[in-house]
Each structure stands twice: as structure tokens, then as C-alpha cells.
Amino acid sequence: MPLPNPIPETAQPPQRLLLGPGPSPVHPRILEALARPTLGHLDPAYLKIMDQLQGMLRRLFQTENPMTFAISGTGTAGMETALVNLLEPGDGALVCVNGYFGGRMAEIAERTGARVTRLERPWGEVFEAGEIEAALEHGAVKVVALVMAETSTGALQPLAEIAEAVRRHDALLVVDAVTALGCVPVAVEAWGIDAIYSCSQKGLGCPSGLSPVSFSPRAMAAVAARKTPVQSWYLDLTLLARYWDEGKSARVYHHTAPSNMTYALHEGARRLLEESLDGVYARHRRNHEALAAGLAALGMPYTAQEGHRLPQLNAVAVPEGVAEGVVRQQLLERFGIEIGGGLGVFAGKVWRIGLMGHGSREGNVLLLLAALEQLLVEQGHRFDPGAGVAAANASYRKQRKHPAKPETDGQGSGAE
């Protein structure tokens, strides 16, 4: 008998230029790595690759934390790993919310049974160390959690002074670096971060599926001192540590790790270190400045607080009278370019343009601006024809004539 539904043809996804909030374009070297022979999760050859990956992730995070590895899951799995391991029912948690993903951290923290206090700022603004320290004066807090690179607003959160304040109050600092790692400096030990997580599909330029994490000895001591089991078996660090025990041949089975995704992340980390971290940060800054010049010429202001804008995630206000969703749809259908719309309070009001990883290239900036200009003209938006592309090109000429010194965004050293 014929099947009630025919078997579909082989999946043939269209070519897209991914310039949204994630995923970012995947380099051909990483795609090739995905196609290498699959190994078992306890194969000695695979364990060696895991060890090498851990070493490279430490360089990217700028830490010597032994518990630095990749969670089998997306960035949200990393978020959940950090919070469910460090929080128990009744623990005090201060979660800083100035965008969509700060809100997600608060929700996960609440599900652990912790006593969660939300410290809020308007979307697009960043937190000051003084206001966090003042909040810590009002009761025992075990964990302070905040987002370093808020994907919903394009805001870059300074961390060094906040980390000092958190340490003075003997609390643990948890940082969301999902949109930060591989794009801007992330200095875990220099800043005193206790738990941090990221993802594979943004600055690291891989497909989604892995979440690099790092936990300080203080954080691991807190996990060891728990009075209750970790809420999640799959994300329990005490179990994962026995599988990711670097250099040990007698590792304990925990789950079937995605070996091909590990190859991809291994290659993604190699590419960044080959370029040098300072070079990576400079490239993201250079392309951001050109894009920002072009968007300004088209009348699109940024949503993030002045002086705290992410170079890799450009969130800008949609011009008045322009149909936000129509332009995004036309970019995709006519030009094959994906950008993101707004989330939460920014829904329908903001475009989020990513220049992350392999996507942060001069040609992508100029192509996007040219396509946007054509679509904005069709929407009746008034500006000088060619102004966006001309402004970006002027920025590139200026930067080539006067190369910038290594950029740290006031966050600390960008050196490897």
C-alpha cells in the first residue's frame, strides 16, 4: 500500500546571509569540520579533542578555571546550568533586568525556588556598580546575575566594578556572555566572574548546539556545599565534571556528546585564536563603526545607551512610517538577507542587525546598507540617495588611514 504521505525530497535550504541576532554565518572550514567521521563519546581520540577544546575555551574566556567546557545544548542550556547549580530553594538571588534575556535569567532563577529580587533598568541602559551594591545591602544574596551583551537591546554591560562590588558582599557573579564571546573582550579571571556561559552560533561562528561555560573554584565550592541535589540531572555539574575531567582516561559516561558539533566548535575556536583575540575585537569594532555611520546617514538611531553599544549586535529604531516587518520580509525574499526584529517592548519598533563572527565583514556591511536603501526608498523614507553606503565607505577609508589601537571598551585587557 502507498504511504498516506509521500516521503519529502531531500532538504535543500536556501542560501541566506545571516545578519540577525543569531545564528551567524558559518565559515566553510567549520562546515567541513562537521562532516568529519563521527566518534563515540568515550573514544580516546574524541577525548583528546575535548581536552584541546577546553584549552582553547580557556583562552577565549581568559581564565585558567579547570571547569571550563561545552554544555551539550544551546546558550539557554548554559544559562540554566549556571543558575540551577548555584541556587537552591531559599537562596537569595539578585537578577539585573534591562532587556529580554535578563528577564529569562530571572524566570529560571525563580524556578529553582530561590528568593529572587529583580533590579530593573529601562531597556537599552546599563547598570552601575553603585546601584547593585546598594541592592546587596538589603538582605543575604548568594548570586548576582546579569547579561554582559543584551541581545534584545544592543547594550554592552561593564563588569569589572560590578564584580568587585559583588565580591565585597561575598556573592557569586553569574554572567550571560551569549552574544559577547568571540566579539568583545571577556576576561573572566581579571574581572572576577564566577560563572559564565555563551553559545556556539554567534561570535564563535558555528551552528547552534553547544554552550561554552566556565566556573570558578568559588562557584564549584558552592556547588559542592549544596544541601539539596541539583534541580536538573542533565545539567548537574558534579556529574558533568566526571565526564569532562580533562586528561583522565577513565572518564565516567554522562550523556552521548555531539562529537561532530564538538569538531565544529574546536575549529571555530582555532579560527579565532589564529586571527588573535585583539584582531577579532578590532574587526568587529571596525565593521560596527562603518555600519553605524551608514545607519546614521539613513536616519536610524541606536537603542543602546551612548558609550555602551555592542559592536556585534546593532539595535536601531525603525524610521517613522516604515513598515518594520515588510522591510525584513523583503530583505529576506529579494536579497537573501536576514536581520532580526525587536523583542518585548521593542517589538515592531527596532531592527537588530548582527555583525558576528564570520558575518562581521566589510562586504556584508555594504551589501546590507545598499539593500536597505532600496527598500526604504520604496517605503517613502526620505534621505540622500546612496548616503548610507557612502558614509560606511568613508568610515572604512578613515579607519584604513588611521588604524585604531586594540579596543577594550573599558572592560579590561583584550590581550590573549
WOSULWO-V43232 format. One record per residue. N is the residue number from 1. RES is the residue in three letters. SS is DSSP state (H for helix, E for strand, - for the rest). Layout:
n:N res:RES ss:SS
n:N res:RES ss:SS
This chain:
n:1 res:MET ss:-
n:2 res:PRO ss:-
n:3 res:LEU ss:-
n:4 res:PRO ss:-
n:5 res:ASN ss:-
n:6 res:PRO ss:-
n:7 res:ILE ss:-
n:8 res:PRO ss:-
n:9 res:GLU ss:-
n:10 res:THR ss:-
n:11 res:ALA ss:-
n:12 res:GLN ss:-
n:13 res:PRO ss:-
n:14 res:PRO ss:-
n:15 res:GLN ss:-
n:16 res:ARG ss:-
n:17 res:LEU ss:E
n:18 res:LEU ss:E
n:19 res:LEU ss:-
n:20 res:GLY ss:-
n:21 res:PRO ss:-
n:22 res:GLY ss:-
n:23 res:PRO ss:-
n:24 res:SER ss:-
n:25 res:PRO ss:-
n:26 res:VAL ss:-
n:27 res:HIS ss:-
n:28 res:PRO ss:H
n:29 res:ARG ss:H
n:30 res:ILE ss:H
n:31 res:LEU ss:H
n:32 res:GLU ss:H
n:33 res:ALA ss:H
n:34 res:LEU ss:H
n:35 res:ALA ss:-
n:36 res:ARG ss:-
n:37 res:PRO ss:-
n:38 res:THR ss:-
n:39 res:LEU ss:-
n:40 res:GLY ss:-
n:41 res:HIS ss:-
n:42 res:LEU ss:-
n:43 res:ASP ss:-
n:44 res:PRO ss:H
n:45 res:ALA ss:H
n:46 res:TYR ss:H
n:47 res:LEU ss:H
n:48 res:LYS ss:H
n:49 res:ILE ss:H
n:50 res:MET ss:H
n:51 res:ASP ss:H
n:52 res:GLN ss:H
n:53 res:LEU ss:H
n:54 res:GLN ss:H
n:55 res:GLY ss:H
n:56 res:MET ss:H
n:57 res:LEU ss:H
n:58 res:ARG ss:H
n:59 res:ARG ss:H
n:60 res:LEU ss:H
n:61 res:PHE ss:H
n:62 res:GLN ss:-
n:63 res:THR ss:-
n:64 res:GLU ss:-
n:65 res:ASN ss:-
n:66 res:PRO ss:-
n:67 res:MET ss:E
n:68 res:THR ss:E
n:69 res:PHE ss:E
n:70 res:ALA ss:E
n:71 res:ILE ss:E
n:72 res:SER ss:E
n:73 res:GLY ss:-
n:74 res:THR ss:-
n:75 res:GLY ss:H
n:76 res:THR ss:H
n:77 res:ALA ss:H
n:78 res:GLY ss:H
n:79 res:MET ss:H
n:80 res:GLU ss:H
n:81 res:THR ss:H
n:82 res:ALA ss:H
n:83 res:LEU ss:H
n:84 res:VAL ss:H
n:85 res:ASN ss:H
n:86 res:LEU ss:H
n:87 res:LEU ss:-
n:88 res:GLU ss:-
n:89 res:PRO ss:-
n:90 res:GLY ss:-
n:91 res:ASP ss:-
n:92 res:GLY ss:E
n:93 res:ALA ss:E
n:94 res:LEU ss:E
n:95 res:VAL ss:E
n:96 res:CYS ss:E
n:97 res:VAL ss:E
n:98 res:ASN ss:-
n:99 res:GLY ss:-
n:100 res:TYR ss:H
n:101 res:PHE ss:H
n:102 res:GLY ss:H
n:103 res:GLY ss:H
n:104 res:ARG ss:H
n:105 res:MET ss:H
n:106 res:ALA ss:H
n:107 res:GLU ss:H
n:108 res:ILE ss:H
n:109 res:ALA ss:H
n:110 res:GLU ss:H
n:111 res:ARG ss:H
n:112 res:THR ss:-
n:113 res:GLY ss:-
n:114 res:ALA ss:-
n:115 res:ARG ss:E
n:116 res:VAL ss:E
n:117 res:THR ss:E
n:118 res:ARG ss:E
n:119 res:LEU ss:E
n:120 res:GLU ss:E
n:121 res:ARG ss:-
n:122 res:PRO ss:-
n:123 res:TRP ss:-
n:124 res:GLY ss:-
n:125 res:GLU ss:-
n:126 res:VAL ss:-
n:127 res:PHE ss:-
n:128 res:GLU ss:-
n:129 res:ALA ss:H
n:130 res:GLY ss:H
n:131 res:GLU ss:H
n:132 res:ILE ss:H
n:133 res:GLU ss:H
n:134 res:ALA ss:H
n:135 res:ALA ss:H
n:136 res:LEU ss:H
n:137 res:GLU ss:-
n:138 res:HIS ss:-
n:139 res:GLY ss:-
n:140 res:ALA ss:-
n:141 res:VAL ss:-
n:142 res:LYS ss:-
n:143 res:VAL ss:E
n:144 res:VAL ss:E
n:145 res:ALA ss:E
n:146 res:LEU ss:E
n:147 res:VAL ss:E
n:148 res:MET ss:-
n:149 res:ALA ss:E
n:150 res:GLU ss:E
n:151 res:THR ss:-
n:152 res:SER ss:-
n:153 res:THR ss:-
n:154 res:GLY ss:-
n:155 res:ALA ss:E
n:156 res:LEU ss:E
n:157 res:GLN ss:-
n:158 res:PRO ss:-
n:159 res:LEU ss:-
n:160 res:ALA ss:H
n:161 res:GLU ss:H
n:162 res:ILE ss:H
n:163 res:ALA ss:H
n:164 res:GLU ss:H
n:165 res:ALA ss:H
n:166 res:VAL ss:H
n:167 res:ARG ss:H
n:168 res:ARG ss:H
n:169 res:HIS ss:-
n:170 res:ASP ss:-
n:171 res:ALA ss:-
n:172 res:LEU ss:E
n:173 res:LEU ss:E
n:174 res:VAL ss:E
n:175 res:VAL ss:E
n:176 res:ASP ss:E
n:177 res:ALA ss:-
n:178 res:VAL ss:-
n:179 res:THR ss:-
n:180 res:ALA ss:-
n:181 res:LEU ss:-
n:182 res:GLY ss:-
n:183 res:CYS ss:-
n:184 res:VAL ss:-
n:185 res:PRO ss:-
n:186 res:VAL ss:-
n:187 res:ALA ss:-
n:188 res:VAL ss:H
n:189 res:GLU ss:H
n:190 res:ALA ss:H
n:191 res:TRP ss:H
n:192 res:GLY ss:-
n:193 res:ILE ss:-
n:194 res:ASP ss:-
n:195 res:ALA ss:E
n:196 res:ILE ss:E
n:197 res:TYR ss:E
n:198 res:SER ss:-
n:199 res:CYS ss:-
n:200 res:SER ss:-
n:201 res:GLN ss:-
n:202 res:LYS ss:-
n:203 res:GLY ss:-
n:204 res:LEU ss:-
n:205 res:GLY ss:-
n:206 res:CYS ss:-
n:207 res:PRO ss:-
n:208 res:SER ss:-
n:209 res:GLY ss:-
n:210 res:LEU ss:E
n:211 res:SER ss:E
n:212 res:PRO ss:E
n:213 res:VAL ss:E
n:214 res:SER ss:E
n:215 res:PHE ss:E
n:216 res:SER ss:-
n:217 res:PRO ss:H
n:218 res:ARG ss:H
n:219 res:ALA ss:H
n:220 res:MET ss:H
n:221 res:ALA ss:H
n:222 res:ALA ss:H
n:223 res:VAL ss:H
n:224 res:ALA ss:H
n:225 res:ALA ss:-
n:226 res:ARG ss:-
n:227 res:LYS ss:-
n:228 res:THR ss:-
n:229 res:PRO ss:-
n:230 res:VAL ss:-
n:231 res:GLN ss:-
n:232 res:SER ss:-
n:233 res:TRP ss:-
n:234 res:TYR ss:-
n:235 res:LEU ss:-
n:236 res:ASP ss:-
n:237 res:LEU ss:H
n:238 res:THR ss:H
n:239 res:LEU ss:H
n:240 res:LEU ss:H
n:241 res:ALA ss:H
n:242 res:ARG ss:H
n:243 res:TYR ss:H
n:244 res:TRP ss:-
n:245 res:ASP ss:-
n:246 res:GLU ss:-
n:247 res:GLY ss:-
n:248 res:LYS ss:-
n:249 res:SER ss:-
n:250 res:ALA ss:-
n:251 res:ARG ss:-
n:252 res:VAL ss:-
n:253 res:TYR ss:-
n:254 res:HIS ss:-
n:255 res:HIS ss:-
n:256 res:THR ss:-
n:257 res:ALA ss:-
n:258 res:PRO ss:-
n:259 res:SER ss:H
n:260 res:ASN ss:H
n:261 res:MET ss:H
n:262 res:THR ss:H
n:263 res:TYR ss:H
n:264 res:ALA ss:H
n:265 res:LEU ss:H
n:266 res:HIS ss:H
n:267 res:GLU ss:H
n:268 res:GLY ss:H
n:269 res:ALA ss:H
n:270 res:ARG ss:H
n:271 res:ARG ss:H
n:272 res:LEU ss:H
n:273 res:LEU ss:H
n:274 res:GLU ss:H
n:275 res:GLU ss:H
n:276 res:SER ss:-
n:277 res:LEU ss:H
n:278 res:ASP ss:H
n:279 res:GLY ss:H
n:280 res:VAL ss:H
n:281 res:TYR ss:H
n:282 res:ALA ss:H
n:283 res:ARG ss:H
n:284 res:HIS ss:H
n:285 res:ARG ss:H
n:286 res:ARG ss:H
n:287 res:ASN ss:H
n:288 res:HIS ss:H
n:289 res:GLU ss:H
n:290 res:ALA ss:H
n:291 res:LEU ss:H
n:292 res:ALA ss:H
n:293 res:ALA ss:H
n:294 res:GLY ss:H
n:295 res:LEU ss:H
n:296 res:ALA ss:H
n:297 res:ALA ss:H
n:298 res:LEU ss:-
n:299 res:GLY ss:-
n:300 res:MET ss:-
n:301 res:PRO ss:-
n:302 res:TYR ss:E
n:303 res:THR ss:-
n:304 res:ALA ss:-
n:305 res:GLN ss:-
n:306 res:GLU ss:-
n:307 res:GLY ss:-
n:308 res:HIS ss:-
n:309 res:ARG ss:E
n:310 res:LEU ss:-
n:311 res:PRO ss:-
n:312 res:GLN ss:-
n:313 res:LEU ss:E
n:314 res:ASN ss:E
n:315 res:ALA ss:E
n:316 res:VAL ss:E
n:317 res:ALA ss:E
n:318 res:VAL ss:-
n:319 res:PRO ss:-
n:320 res:GLU ss:-
n:321 res:GLY ss:-
n:322 res:VAL ss:-
n:323 res:ALA ss:-
n:324 res:GLU ss:H
n:325 res:GLY ss:H
n:326 res:VAL ss:H
n:327 res:VAL ss:H
n:328 res:ARG ss:H
n:329 res:GLN ss:H
n:330 res:GLN ss:H
n:331 res:LEU ss:H
n:332 res:LEU ss:H
n:333 res:GLU ss:H
n:334 res:ARG ss:H
n:335 res:PHE ss:H
n:336 res:GLY ss:-
n:337 res:ILE ss:E
n:338 res:GLU ss:E
n:339 res:ILE ss:-
n:340 res:GLY ss:E
n:341 res:GLY ss:E
n:342 res:GLY ss:-
n:343 res:LEU ss:-
n:344 res:GLY ss:H
n:345 res:VAL ss:H
n:346 res:PHE ss:H
n:347 res:ALA ss:-
n:348 res:GLY ss:-
n:349 res:LYS ss:-
n:350 res:VAL ss:E
n:351 res:TRP ss:E
n:352 res:ARG ss:E
n:353 res:ILE ss:E
n:354 res:GLY ss:E
n:355 res:LEU ss:-
n:356 res:MET ss:-
n:357 res:GLY ss:H
n:358 res:HIS ss:H
n:359 res:GLY ss:H
n:360 res:SER ss:-
n:361 res:ARG ss:-
n:362 res:GLU ss:H
n:363 res:GLY ss:H
n:364 res:ASN ss:H
n:365 res:VAL ss:H
n:366 res:LEU ss:H
n:367 res:LEU ss:H
n:368 res:LEU ss:H
n:369 res:LEU ss:H
n:370 res:ALA ss:H
n:371 res:ALA ss:H
n:372 res:LEU ss:H
n:373 res:GLU ss:H
n:374 res:GLN ss:H
n:375 res:LEU ss:H
n:376 res:LEU ss:H
n:377 res:VAL ss:H
n:378 res:GLU ss:H
n:379 res:GLN ss:-
n:380 res:GLY ss:-
n:381 res:HIS ss:-
n:382 res:ARG ss:-
n:383 res:PHE ss:-
n:384 res:ASP ss:-
n:385 res:PRO ss:-
n:386 res:GLY ss:-
n:387 res:ALA ss:H
n:388 res:GLY ss:H
n:389 res:VAL ss:H
n:390 res:ALA ss:H
n:391 res:ALA ss:H
n:392 res:ALA ss:H
n:393 res:ASN ss:H
n:394 res:ALA ss:H
n:395 res:SER ss:H
n:396 res:TYR ss:H
n:397 res:ARG ss:H
n:398 res:LYS ss:H
n:399 res:GLN ss:H
n:400 res:ARG ss:H
n:401 res:LYS ss:H
n:402 res:HIS ss:-
n:403 res:PRO ss:-
n:404 res:ALA ss:-
n:405 res:LYS ss:-
n:406 res:PRO ss:-
n:407 res:GLU ss:-
n:408 res:THR ss:-
n:409 res:ASP ss:-
n:410 res:GLY ss:-
n:411 res:GLN ss:-
n:412 res:GLY ss:-
n:413 res:SER ss:-
n:414 res:GLY ss:-
n:415 res:ALA ss:-
n:416 res:GLU ss:-
